[in-house]
Amino acid sequence: MTRLGFDPLLPWPVIAGVAALAVLVAALAWWRGLPGWPWRGLAGLAAAAALAGPTLETGIRRGLSDIVLLVEDQSASQTLPGRADQTRAAADRIAAQISALPGTELRRITVGDDPDGTLLGGALSRALAAEPETRVAGVVAVTDGQAHDASAIPATAPAPVHVLLTGQPADWDRRLVIEQAPAFGLIGQPVTLRVRVEDQGAVPPEVAGRAANLTVSIDGADPQSVAIPPGVALEIPVTPDHPGQNVVALALNDPGGAPAQLTDLNDRAAIQIEGVRDRLRVLLVSGEPHPGERAWRNLLKSDPNVDLVHFTILRPPDKMDGVPVDELALIAFPTEALFQDRIGDFDLIILDRYRVRGILPPAYFDNIRRYVEDGGALLVASGPEMASVESLHLSPLGPILPARPTGRVLERPFTPWLTQEGKRHPVTAGLPGEPDPDTTEGRHWGRWLRMSEVTPDDDAQVLMVGDDDQPLLIANRVGRGRVALLTSDQVWLWGRGFEGGGPQAELLRRIAHWGMKEPELEEEALEVGVAGDLGLTVTRRTMGDSVGPVTITLPDGTTQQLALAPAGEGRFSASWQAPAPGLYRVAEGELSRVAAVGPAAPREFEQTVASDAALAGLVAATGGSVLRLAEAVPDIRTVRPGRPASGQGVQRPWVGITPRAAAALDGLAIRPVLPGLAWLALIAGLAILAWLVEGGRLGTGRGLSRGRLGGPGASG
């Protein structure tokens, strides 16, 4: 390849001025009748050409091969019946044909699984950007057409784009669509799910329009069935019945029909609804004013989710100080409404240093006992009154309290310690600053000054001890309810920072929330955590020394055993990898949990029938084609740009690629058209030629004519 170039010695405007001056001088000479005017002009133009520095550029041109992109969709939706083999066979045949074309290179791109679905648009954009635009001769995509990044699909391409759709014309599918699902719900209050059944593809006549049978189950309980017609939204009320996650499982029964639907993976869904309490209702009854009373009040009032009713006895009936009763309170305290009519509305009742003085009749204590046995929570924080004849243990509440007083009050400083049970129980396990009982160095908890001596029940759990290892915090379950007993009224010293203080607020909060059955404070609990990679983390909390293996029930009904390893005091844990997304049940003994691993209906299976809707715009913009592999695998041909890029052959259809004839320049040689001396000789020769012509030394110039007219032999 040779072409003319320039390497000017002066700026182009100066060279243009020299050329213009040469033309002007030649025109002036012609006007005056000088015969050498052409040579004068040529000499000036030769000077301008010499200043322009013309060169000859000779390069070595090498032809480049064409590039064809073959995009192979291997996402999860391509694993539907028959599609994987169909895709593999078509891609291999297309690749073999392209590789056999002379001067053609194949780029094979695989689109795999992604949590966001099939990212076909991004794969196409990256593949096109990685290749020179002048070498791309065609794009062939073997796919079901499902692209979940439609905005990333390029608007056009430098060559025809052909889409080969997998699947069969008779493909159809029925799926469950969740239109509305709340993330939270009040315990005991129904929330509404809105679902819809959608039919896709060539639905068999015996299935089309027929109502689907939908089953609904909460936390693995017995399912309930409801009929739902296709295309009609149905609202289903469900009621969270406990704090924490309530897993609602929905599934469609097999619709039948021939051929069968593509998949049942999108026929089910799992919805996790976090059960929360509206507001925690707490009744605090203080037997008398004392420093610890404000600790309870401040703790409960600081929580915006707590509705507190506080009843304080300011003056006992036997105190005769002459103050009229109507001056002790603005209104009469509604004891009958609280302890009889509305007692079941409370989540927790706290008796703080209450002594039996006849203010509350025995019937009210009977109501509190029944309230606990029916599932309520009672916390007793006692002082010296526990050892007196006014102790609550002598009231109808005595049978449900977890310890019996001995009648002694220990009036000396002591440091609270956790027992072995306390180190395992969620109420006290891991309390901040827990001291080591084997050393006095680094002690973080301050001492208390007084406690009562009690004898705990056999089935009660002693979580903390004080002076002489006497029980300080005792917990027990009564019927369906819970009772906690604190045998000292000195916990407020921690809040005041006495001798460094201690975790007063955290301890009281845990005691209160354990009584109200918060899931994270259950001593016997089974927790299942779900990771994003289909992993399960199973944790078993227990007061025992060991636990058995957990049984994992897979979505298909098969079971596996998973052994748990110690993970701290009262904790056993293990990790397990789920084989596929779905609903899994984990059980150990009487405890069981349901976990939704991954999306129950992955995005890959939202639309399962093959379609060219996402790629139709790109195909039309590039003059490509859409063919179904169910009919035939097309042949590959080469066509000129601008010609049709697809058609029907004798045996099967064909798709075309357009050769680009791209080339690369491997070397370049540059030499001047004439050497400098040659330009000088040319300019000088043209100037001398003009002088000779005008001097009459060549041809019949003006001087020669004059000699003939005035020479000898002329007439007259």
C-alpha positions in Angstrom: 0.0 0.0 0.0 1.6 3.3 -1.2 0.2 6.8 -0.7 1.3 10.4 -1.0 2.1 12.4 2.2 3.6 15.7 3.0 6.3 17.0 5.4 6.2 20.8 5.0 9.2 22.9 5.6 7.1 26.0 6.3 3.6 26.5 7.6 0.9 25.8 5.1 -0.3 29.4 4.9 3.2 30.5 3.7 3.4 27.7 1.1 -0.1 28.7 -0.1 1.1 32.3 -0.4 4.1 31.2 -2.5 1.9 29.2 -4.8 -0.5 32.1 -5.2 2.4 34.5 -5.9 3.6 32.1 -8.7 0.2 32.1 -10.3 -0.1 35.9 -10.0 3.4 36.4 -11.7 2.4 33.9 -14.5 -0.9 35.8 -15.1 0.9 39.2 -15.2 3.4 37.8 -17.7 0.6 36.5 -19.9 -1.2 39.8 -19.8 1.9 41.6 -20.9 2.4 39.1 -23.7 5.5 37.5 -22.5 5.9 34.1 -24.1 7.6 32.5 -21.1 4.7 33.0 -18.8 3.9 29.2 -18.5 7.5 28.4 -17.4 7.5 31.3 -14.9 4.3 29.9 -13.3 5.6 26.3 -13.3 8.9 27.4 -11.6 6.9 29.2 -8.8 4.6 26.2 -8.3 7.6 23.9 -8.2 9.1 26.1 -5.5 5.8 25.8 -3.5 5.8 22.0 -4.0 9.3 21.7 -2.8 8.4 23.7 0.4 5.5 21.3 0.9 7.9 18.4 1.2 5.9 15.6 -0.7 6.7 12.1 0.4 5.7 8.6 -0.7 4.5 6.3 2.2 4.8 2.6 1.5 3.1 0.2 4.1 2.8 -3.5 4.6 -1.0 -4.3 5.0 -2.0 -7.6 6.7 -5.6 -8.9 6.6 -7.3 -9.7 9.9 -9.7 -12.5 10.6 -13.4 -11.9 11.3 -14.7 -12.6 14.8 -18.0 -14.3 15.6 -19.4 -14.2 19.2 -21.3 -17.3 20.3 -23.2 -16.7 23.6 -24.3 -19.8 25.4 -26.9 -19.4 28.1 -26.3 -21.9 31.0 -28.4 -20.3 33.6 -30.7 -22.2 35.9 -33.7 -21.8 33.6 -31.8 -23.7 31.0 -31.8 -26.8 33.2 -35.6 -27.3 32.6 -36.4 -30.6 30.9 -34.6 -31.0 27.5 -33.1 -27.6 27.4 -29.6 -28.4 28.6 -29.0 -31.1 25.9 -30.7 -28.9 23.3 -28.4 -25.9 24.1 -25.2 -28.0 24.2 -25.9 -29.7 20.9 -26.8 -26.5 19.1 -23.9 -24.5 20.5 -21.4 -27.3 19.5 -22.8 -27.5 16.0 -22.7 -23.7 15.5 -19.2 -23.6 16.9 -18.0 -26.3 14.5 -19.5 -24.4 11.5 -17.9 -21.1 12.5 -14.5 -22.6 13.2 -14.6 -24.2 9.7 -15.0 -20.9 7.9 -11.7 -19.5 6.6 -10.4 -16.4 8.2 -12.9 -16.5 11.0 -12.3 -16.7 14.8 -14.9 -17.9 17.4 -15.4 -16.3 20.8 -17.5 -18.5 23.0 -19.1 -16.8 26.0 -21.0 -18.6 28.8 -23.7 -17.0 30.8 -24.1 -18.7 34.2 -26.2 -18.4 37.3 -26.3 -15.2 39.3 -28.4 -14.2 42.4 -30.0 -11.5 40.3 -31.1 -13.9 37.5 -29.8 -14.2 33.9 -27.5 -11.3 33.2 -27.6 -11.8 29.4 -27.5 -8.1 28.5 -24.3 -7.5 30.6 -22.6 -10.5 29.0 -23.4 -9.3 25.5 -22.2 -5.7 26.2 -18.9 -6.9 27.7 -18.3 -9.3 24.8 -18.9 -6.6 22.2 -16.7 -4.1 24.0 -13.8 -6.6 24.3 -13.5 -7.0 20.5 -12.6 -4.4 17.7 -15.8 -3.2 16.1 -14.3 -3.5 12.6 -13.7 -7.3 13.1 -17.1 -8.4 14.6 -18.9 -10.3 11.8 -21.8 -11.7 13.8 -23.4 -12.7 17.1 -25.2 -15.9 17.8 -27.0 -16.4 21.2 -28.3 -19.8 22.2 -30.8 -19.0 25.0 -34.3 -19.2 26.3 -34.5 -15.4 26.0 -34.9 -14.6 29.7 -32.7 -11.6 30.5 -33.1 -10.0 33.9 -30.9 -7.0 33.0 -32.9 -5.7 30.1 -31.5 -2.2 30.5 -28.0 -3.6 29.9 -28.8 -5.1 26.5 -27.0 -3.0 23.8 -29.2 -1.0 21.4 -27.3 -2.2 18.4 -24.2 -4.1 17.3 -21.8 -3.9 14.3 -23.0 -7.1 12.8 -26.2 -9.2 12.7 -27.4 -10.7 16.0 -29.2 -14.1 15.8 -31.1 -15.6 18.7 -31.7 -19.3 18.8 -34.4 -20.1 21.3 -34.5 -23.3 23.3 -37.6 -25.1 24.5 -40.6 -26.5 22.8 -43.7 -24.9 21.3 -45.9 -26.8 23.7 -44.1 -25.5 26.8 -46.4 -24.1 29.6 -46.1 -23.4 33.3 -48.2 -22.3 36.2 -46.6 -20.2 39.0 -47.5 -18.6 42.3 -47.0 -14.8 42.4 -46.7 -13.0 45.8 -48.1 -9.5 45.2 -48.1 -8.3 48.8 -46.4 -9.7 51.9 -45.7 -7.7 55.1 -42.4 -8.0 56.8 -43.8 -7.4 60.3 -47.0 -8.3 62.1 -48.5 -7.8 65.5 -48.7 -11.0 67.6 -52.3 -12.2 67.6 -53.4 -9.7 64.9 -54.0 -11.0 61.4 -52.0 -9.6 58.5 -53.0 -9.9 54.8 -51.1 -11.7 52.1 -52.1 -11.0 48.5 -51.3 -13.8 46.0 -52.1 -14.6 42.4 -51.8 -17.7 40.1 -50.3 -17.0 36.7 -50.4 -19.4 33.6 -47.8 -19.1 30.9 -47.3 -20.6 27.5 -49.5 -23.2 25.7 -51.7 -24.2 28.7 -53.5 -27.5 28.0 -57.3 -27.1 27.6 -58.0 -29.3 30.6 -56.0 -26.9 32.8 -56.8 -23.5 31.3 -59.1 -21.5 33.5 -59.3 -24.2 36.2 -58.9 -23.0 39.8 -55.7 -24.0 41.5 -55.5 -25.5 45.0 -53.3 -23.4 47.3 -52.1 -24.7 50.7 -51.0 -22.4 53.5 -49.0 -23.4 56.6 -47.5 -21.3 59.4 -44.3 -22.7 61.0 -44.9 -26.1 59.7 -48.4 -26.5 61.2 -51.2 -28.4 59.5 -51.8 -26.8 56.1 -55.1 -25.2 55.1 -56.3 -25.2 51.5 -58.0 -22.6 49.4 -59.0 -22.5 45.7 -57.8 -19.6 43.6 -58.6 -19.0 39.9 -55.7 -18.1 37.6 -55.2 -14.4 37.1 -57.3 -13.4 40.1 -55.7 -11.8 43.2 -56.6 -13.4 46.5 -56.1 -11.9 49.9 -55.2 -14.5 52.7 -55.2 -13.5 56.4 -52.5 -15.0 58.5 -51.8 -14.4 62.2 -48.3 -14.4 63.8 -48.7 -16.2 67.1 -45.2 -15.7 68.6 -42.4 -13.2 68.7 -39.6 -13.6 66.1 -39.9 -15.1 62.7 -43.2 -16.7 61.7 -42.6 -18.6 58.4 -45.6 -18.9 56.1 -45.3 -21.6 53.5 -47.6 -21.5 50.4 -47.7 -24.2 47.7 -49.8 -25.0 44.7 -50.9 -28.5 44.1 -49.9 -30.2 40.9 -52.3 -28.9 38.2 -51.9 -32.0 36.0 -52.4 -31.7 32.3 -50.5 -33.2 29.3 -47.7 -32.3 28.7 -46.8 -31.5 32.3 -45.8 -28.0 33.3 -42.1 -27.1 33.0 -41.3 -26.9 36.7 -42.9 -26.8 40.1 -40.1 -24.7 41.7 -42.3 -21.6 41.2 -45.4 -23.2 42.6 -44.4 -22.5 46.2 -43.1 -19.6 48.3 -42.0 -18.9 51.8 -42.7 -15.6 53.6 -41.0 -14.6 56.8 -43.1 -12.4 59.0 -41.4 -10.9 62.1 -43.9 -11.2 65.0 -43.7 -8.1 67.3 -45.8 -7.1 70.2 -47.9 -4.0 69.9 -46.7 -2.6 73.3 -45.6 -4.5 76.4 -48.0 -3.9 79.2 -46.4 -4.0 82.6 -48.0 -3.6 86.1 -45.5 -2.5 88.8 -46.7 -2.7 92.4 -44.4 -1.2 94.9 -45.1 -2.1 98.6 -43.4 1.0 99.9 -41.1 3.9 98.7 -37.4 2.9 98.7 -34.3 3.6 96.6 -34.8 0.6 94.3 -38.3 1.6 93.3 -37.0 4.3 91.0 -34.6 1.8 89.3 -37.6 -0.3 88.2 -39.6 2.7 87.1 -36.7 4.3 85.2 -36.0 1.0 83.4 -39.5 0.5 82.3 -40.3 4.1 81.4 -37.1 4.4 79.3 -38.5 1.7 76.9 -41.0 3.3 74.4 -42.5 -0.1 73.8 -43.6 -0.5 77.4 -46.9 0.7 78.8 -46.3 1.0 82.5 -48.9 1.1 85.3 -47.2 1.8 88.6 -49.0 1.3 91.9 -47.2 2.5 95.1 -48.5 2.0 98.6 -47.5 5.2 100.4 -49.1 4.5 103.7 -50.1 1.2 105.2 -53.5 0.9 106.9 -51.9 0.4 110.3 -50.1 3.7 110.2 -52.0 6.4 112.1 -50.6 9.8 111.1 -53.9 11.7 111.0 -53.7 12.4 107.2 -57.2 12.2 105.6 -57.4 9.4 103.1 -58.7 11.8 100.3 -55.4 13.7 100.6 -53.2 10.7 99.8 -54.2 10.4 96.2 -56.0 12.5 93.5 -58.1 9.5 92.4 -58.8 6.1 93.9 -56.5 3.4 92.4 -58.5 1.0 90.3 -57.4 -2.2 92.0 -60.5 -4.2 91.1 -60.1 -3.3 87.4 -56.4 -4.1 87.4 -56.3 -7.3 89.5 -59.6 -8.8 88.5 -61.2 -7.4 85.3 -58.1 -6.5 83.2 -55.3 -8.6 84.7 -55.1 -10.7 81.6 -54.1 -7.7 79.5 -50.7 -7.4 81.2 -47.6 -9.1 79.8 -45.7 -8.8 83.1 -46.5 -8.1 86.8 -43.7 -6.9 89.1 -44.2 -7.0 92.9 -41.4 -4.8 94.3 -40.9 -5.1 98.1 -44.6 -5.9 98.5 -45.8 -7.2 101.9 -49.2 -8.6 102.7 -50.9 -5.9 104.7 -54.5 -6.4 103.8 -54.5 -3.8 101.0 -55.1 -6.4 98.3 -57.5 -9.1 99.3 -56.6 -12.8 98.9 -58.8 -13.1 95.9 -56.5 -10.8 93.9 -53.5 -12.9 94.7 -55.5 -15.9 93.5 -56.1 -14.0 90.2 -52.3 -13.4 89.9 -51.6 -17.1 90.5 -54.1 -18.1 87.8 -52.7 -15.4 85.5 -49.2 -17.0 85.8 -50.4 -20.5 85.3 -52.3 -19.5 82.1 -49.1 -18.0 80.6 -48.4 -14.7 82.4 -45.1 -13.6 83.9 -44.4 -12.6 87.5 -41.3 -11.0 88.9 -40.9 -10.6 92.7 -38.1 -8.3 94.0 -38.0 -8.8 97.7 -36.4 -7.1 100.7 -36.4 -7.8 104.4 -40.2 -8.3 104.3 -39.6 -11.7 102.8 -38.4 -12.9 106.3 -41.4 -11.5 108.1 -45.0 -12.7 108.7 -46.0 -10.3 105.9 -44.1 -12.3 103.3 -45.7 -13.1 100.0 -44.9 -16.7 100.6 -47.7 -16.7 103.2 -50.2 -15.5 100.6 -52.0 -17.5 97.9 -48.9 -16.7 95.7 -46.7 -18.9 97.8 -47.2 -22.1 95.9 -45.9 -20.6 92.6 -42.9 -18.8 94.0 -39.6 -20.6 93.3 -38.1 -20.5 96.8 -39.1 -20.5 100.5 -37.7 -18.0 103.0 -35.8 -19.3 106.1 -36.6 -16.2 108.1 -33.0 -14.9 108.1 -31.8 -11.6 106.6 -28.1 -11.4 105.8 -26.9 -7.9 106.5 -23.3 -7.8 105.2 -21.7 -6.8 101.9 -21.3 -9.5 99.2 -20.5 -9.7 95.5 -23.1 -11.4 93.3 -21.8 -14.3 91.3 -23.1 -16.4 88.4 -23.8 -20.1 89.0 -23.1 -22.7 86.4 -26.7 -22.6 85.5 -26.4 -18.8 85.4 -23.6 -19.0 82.9 -25.8 -21.0 80.6 -29.1 -19.2 81.1 -29.7 -16.4 78.5 -30.9 -14.1 81.3 -27.5 -13.9 82.9 -25.0 -15.5 80.4 -22.5 -13.0 79.2 -23.5 -10.1 81.5 -21.0 -7.3 81.0 -18.1 -7.2 83.5 -18.7 -10.6 85.0 -16.0 -11.1 87.7 -14.0 -14.2 88.2 -14.8 -15.8 91.6 -11.3 -17.4 91.8 -9.5 -14.1 92.0 -10.1 -10.7 93.5 -8.1 -8.9 90.8 -9.9 -7.2 88.0 -13.3 -7.3 89.8 -15.9 -5.3 87.9 -19.1 -5.7 89.8 -19.9 -3.7 93.0 -21.1 -5.3 96.2 -24.6 -5.4 97.5 -25.3 -4.9 101.2 -28.3 -7.1 102.1 -30.2 -10.2 101.0 -32.7 -12.7 102.4 -31.9 -16.4 102.9 -34.2 -18.8 101.0 -34.4 -22.4 100.1 -35.0 -22.9 96.3 -37.5 -25.5 95.0 -36.0 -28.6 93.4 -37.1 -27.7 89.9 -36.1 -24.0 90.1 -33.0 -22.6 88.5 -30.6 -20.6 90.6 -28.9 -18.1 88.3 -27.0 -15.9 90.8 -25.8 -16.3 94.3 -24.7 -13.9 97.0 -23.4 -14.1 100.5 -22.3 -17.7 101.5 -23.5 -18.8 98.0 -27.1 -18.2 99.0 -29.5 -18.0 96.1 -29.9 -14.4 94.8 -31.8 -14.8 91.5 -34.1 -17.8 91.0 -36.2 -18.6 87.9 -38.9 -21.2 87.3 -41.8 -22.1 85.1 -45.3 -22.5 86.5 -47.9 -24.0 84.1 -47.6 -22.0 80.9 -46.1 -19.0 82.8 -42.9 -17.9 84.4 -41.8 -16.6 87.8 -38.5 -14.9 88.8 -37.5 -14.1 92.3 -34.8 -11.6 93.3 -33.9 -12.1 97.0 -32.4 -8.6 97.5 -33.6 -5.1 97.1 -30.0 -3.8 96.5 -29.7 -3.9 92.7 -30.1 -0.1 92.6 -26.5 0.1 94.0 -25.2 -1.0 90.6 -27.2 1.8 89.0 -25.6 4.3 91.4 -22.1 3.1 90.6 -21.4 1.8 94.1 -17.9 0.3 94.1 -17.9 0.4 90.3 -21.5 -0.6 89.9 -22.7 -3.4 87.6 -25.0 -4.2 84.7 -28.2 -3.2 86.5 -30.2 -2.1 83.5 -29.2 -5.1 81.4 -30.0 -7.6 84.1 -33.4 -6.2 84.9 -34.2 -5.9 81.2 -33.3 -9.5 80.6 -35.4 -10.7 83.6 -38.4 -8.8 82.4 -38.1 -9.9 78.8 -37.5 -13.5 79.7 -40.7 -13.4 81.7 -42.5 -12.0 78.6 -41.1 -14.9 76.5 -38.9 -13.0 74.1 -37.3 -15.6 71.8 -33.7 -14.5 72.3 -34.0 -15.2 76.0 -35.4 -18.7 75.9 -33.1 -21.1 77.8 -34.3 -24.1 75.7 -34.2 -22.9 72.1 -33.3 -23.9 68.6 -32.1 -21.2 66.3 -31.5 -21.5 62.6 -29.6 -18.8 60.7 -29.6 -18.7 56.9 -26.6 -17.4 54.8 -26.7 -16.1 51.3 -24.9 -19.1 49.8 -27.7 -21.6 50.9 -25.9 -22.3 54.2 -27.7 -23.0 57.4 -26.2 -22.3 60.9 -28.0 -24.4 63.6 -27.6 -23.3 67.2 -29.1 -25.1 70.2 -29.4 -23.4 73.5 -29.9 -25.7 76.5 -29.4 -25.9 80.2 -28.2 -29.5 79.8 -24.7 -30.8 79.3 -25.3 -32.3 75.9 -27.8 -32.4 73.0 -28.5 -35.0 70.4 -28.2 -34.5 66.6 -30.8 -32.3 64.8 -33.0 -33.8 62.0 -33.2 -31.7 58.9 -36.2 -32.4 56.6 -35.5 -31.4 53.0 -38.2 -30.0 50.7 -38.6 -33.4 49.0 -39.4 -35.0 52.3 -36.0 -36.8 52.8 -34.2 -36.3 56.1 -30.6 -35.8 57.2 -28.9 -35.9 60.6 -26.6 -33.1 61.7 -24.4 -33.4 64.9 -23.9 -30.3 66.9 -20.5 -29.3 68.5 -20.1 -27.3 71.8 -19.9 -23.6 71.1 -19.8 -22.1 74.6 -21.6 -22.5 77.9 -25.0 -24.0 77.1 -24.6 -23.6 73.3 -24.1 -26.2 70.6 -23.8 -25.3 67.0 -23.0 -26.6 63.5 -23.2 -25.4 59.9 -24.8 -27.3 57.0 -25.0 -26.6 53.3 -28.4 -26.9 51.7 -28.4 -28.7 48.3 -31.0 -26.3 46.8 -33.3 -23.4 47.7 -36.5 -24.3 49.5 -38.3 -24.8 52.8 -36.3 -26.8 55.4 -37.5 -28.1 58.8 -35.0 -28.5 61.6 -35.9 -30.4 64.7 -34.2 -31.6 67.9 -36.4 -33.3 70.5 -39.6 -31.3 70.9 -38.1 -28.2 69.4 -38.4 -27.5 65.7 -37.9 -24.5 63.3 -38.8 -23.9 59.7 -36.2 -22.0 57.6 -36.6 -20.6 54.1 -33.2 -21.2 52.3 -32.8 -18.9 49.3 -35.9 -17.7 47.4 -38.5 -20.4 47.4 -39.3 -19.4 43.8 -35.9 -18.2 42.3 -36.0 -15.3 39.9 -34.8 -17.7 37.2 -38.1 -19.5 37.3 -40.4 -16.5 37.3 -40.8 -16.7 33.5 -40.0 -20.2 32.2 -41.4 -20.2 28.7 -38.8 -19.2 26.1 -39.4 -15.8 24.6 -37.6 -13.3 22.4 -39.2 -10.3 23.9 -36.1 -9.0 25.7 -33.8 -9.4 22.6 -36.2 -8.4 19.8 -35.1 -4.8 19.7 -31.4 -5.7 19.3 -32.2 -8.3 16.6 -34.3 -5.9 14.6 -31.7 -3.1 14.8 -28.9 -5.4 13.4 -31.0 -7.2 10.8 -30.6 -10.5 12.6 -33.2 -13.2 13.1 -34.9 -15.3 15.8 -35.2 -19.1 15.3 -36.4 -21.9 17.4 -34.1 -24.8 17.9 -37.1 -27.1 18.2 -37.5 -26.8 14.4 -33.8 -27.1 13.4 -30.3 -26.0 14.1 -29.5 -23.4 11.3 -26.5 -23.4 9.0 -24.0 -20.6 9.0 -23.4 -18.7 5.8 -21.4 -15.6 4.8 -23.3 -12.7 3.3 -22.3 -9.2 2.1 -23.2 -6.2 4.3 -26.7 -4.9 3.4 -27.9 -8.3 2.2 -30.5 -10.4 4.1 -28.8 -12.2 7.0 -31.2 -15.1 7.3 -33.3 -17.4 5.2 -34.6 -20.9 4.5 -32.3 -23.4 2.9 -33.2 -26.6 1.2 -33.0 -28.7 4.4 -32.9 -26.2 7.2 -32.8 -22.4 7.8 -29.6 -20.5 7.7 -28.2 -17.4 9.4 -25.5 -15.2 8.0 -22.4 -13.4 9.2 -20.9 -10.5 7.3 -17.1 -10.6 6.6 -15.5 -7.3 7.5 -12.2 -7.4 5.5 -10.4 -5.7 8.3 -6.6 -5.2 8.0 -3.6 -4.2 10.1 -0.6 -2.1 9.0 2.6 -4.0 10.1 5.3 -1.6 8.6 5.7 1.9 7.0 8.5 3.3 4.8 8.6 7.1 4.0 10.8 8.6 1.3 10.7 12.1 -0.4 9.3 12.3 -4.0 12.4 14.2 -5.1 15.7 14.9 -3.3 16.3 18.6 -2.4 18.9 19.1 -5.2 16.5 17.7 -7.7 13.8 20.2 -6.6 16.5 23.0 -7.0 17.5 21.8 -10.4 13.8 21.6 -11.5 13.1 25.1 -10.3 16.3 26.5 -11.9 15.6 24.7 -15.2 12.1 26.1 -15.4 13.4 29.6 -14.7 16.2 29.3 -17.3 13.7 27.9 -19.8 11.4 31.0 -19.3 14.4 33.3 -19.8 15.5 31.5 -23.0 12.0 31.6 -24.5 11.6 35.3 -23.7 15.2 36.1 -25.0 14.4 34.6 -28.4 17.0 31.9 -28.0 14.3 29.2 -28.4 11.5 29.2 -30.9 10.3 32.6 -32.4 10.4 34.8 -29.5 10.0 38.6 -29.4 13.7 39.4 -29.9 14.0 37.2 -33.0 11.1 38.9 -34.7 12.6 42.3 -34.1 15.9 41.1 -35.8 14.1 40.0 -38.9 12.3 43.3 -39.3 15.4 45.5 -38.9 18.1 43.4 -40.6 19.7 43.6 -44.0 17.7 42.8 -47.1 14.6 44.3 -45.8 12.5 46.4 -48.2 12.0 50.1 -48.0 
